[in-house]
């Protein structure tokens, strides 16, 4: 169940961060509410995950996957371009998350 909580935390954080752009400095009510609720859900689920998975592992996975997903949202929703160094960097982040999940004994499966 811990990995489900982590997945929910990641999705909620991506939704909240995407809405943060749309909130325009918290000047728009609906996106601002989505930001607050999304981050609340994200941190609650992240806290549940930390009951059994080490904080460094959880944070690496949460932030790594979040960075990649937010970059994709930026590209597809907000039409923000990614240059080759950005794409390579995102690939390295994905590789790091895979290495942690496949090879690390610190990660509880």
C-alpha positions in Angstrom: 0.0 0.0 0.0 3.0 2.3 0.6 3.7 2.5 -3.1 0.1 3.4 -3.8 0.3 6.2 -1.3 3.5 7.4 -3.0 1.8 7.3 -6.5 -1.1 9.3 -5.1 1.3 11.8 -3.6 3.1 12.2 -6.9 -0.1 12.6 -8.9 -1.5 15.1 -6.4 1.7 17.1 -6.4 1.8 17.2 -10.2 -1.8 18.4 -10.3 -1.1 21.1 -7.7 2.0 22.3 -9.4 0.2 22.5 -12.7 -2.6 24.4 -11.1 0.0 26.7 -9.5 0.9 28.0 -13.0 -2.8 28.5 -13.8 -3.4 30.2 -10.4 -1.4 33.2 -11.7 0.1 34.2 -8.3 -3.1 33.0 -6.5 -5.1 35.6 -8.3 -7.5 33.0 -9.7 -9.7 31.2 -7.2 -10.4 27.8 -8.7 -6.8 27.0 -9.6 -5.7 28.3 -6.2 -8.0 25.9 -4.4 -6.7 23.1 -6.5 -3.1 24.0 -5.5 -3.9 24.0 -1.7 -5.9 20.8 -1.9 -3.4 19.1 -4.2 -0.4 19.9 -2.0 -2.4 18.9 1.1 -3.2 15.5 -0.4 0.4 15.1 -1.7 2.0 15.8 1.7 -0.5 13.6 3.6 0.1 10.7 1.3 3.8 11.3 1.4 3.7 11.2 5.2 1.9 7.8 5.0 4.6 6.5 2.7 7.3 7.5 5.1 6.0 5.0 7.7 7.9 2.2 6.0 10.1 3.5 3.2 13.2 5.6 4.0 12.8 9.3 3.5 15.7 9.7 1.1 14.3 7.0 -1.2 10.8 8.4 -1.1 11.9 11.9 -1.8 14.2 10.8 -4.7 11.3 8.9 -6.3 8.7 11.6 -5.5 10.8 14.5 -6.8 12.3 12.6 -9.8 9.0 11.4 -11.2 7.4 14.7 -10.3 10.0 16.6 -12.2 9.5 14.5 -15.3 5.7 14.7 -15.2 5.7 18.4 -14.6 8.1 18.9 -17.5 5.6 16.9 -19.7 2.7 19.0 -18.5 4.7 22.1 -19.2 5.4 20.9 -22.7 1.9 19.6 -23.6 -0.3 22.0 -21.7 1.6 25.2 -21.5 3.6 24.7 -24.7 7.0 25.2 -22.9 9.8 23.9 -25.1 12.4 21.4 -23.9 15.9 21.6 -25.5 18.2 18.6 -25.8 20.1 19.2 -22.5 16.8 19.3 -20.7 15.7 16.1 -22.3 19.0 14.4 -21.5 18.7 15.6 -17.9 15.2 14.3 -17.6 16.4 10.9 -19.0 19.1 10.8 -16.3 16.5 11.5 -13.6 14.4 8.6 -14.9 17.5 6.4 -14.9 18.2 7.4 -11.3 14.7 6.5 -10.2 14.9 3.1 -12.0 18.3 2.4 -10.4 16.9 3.1 -7.0 13.9 0.9 -7.5 15.7 -2.0 -9.2 19.0 -2.2 -7.5 18.8 -0.5 -4.1 18.3 -2.6 -1.0 17.3 0.6 0.8 14.0 0.6 -1.1 11.3 -1.5 0.5 9.2 -3.4 -2.1 
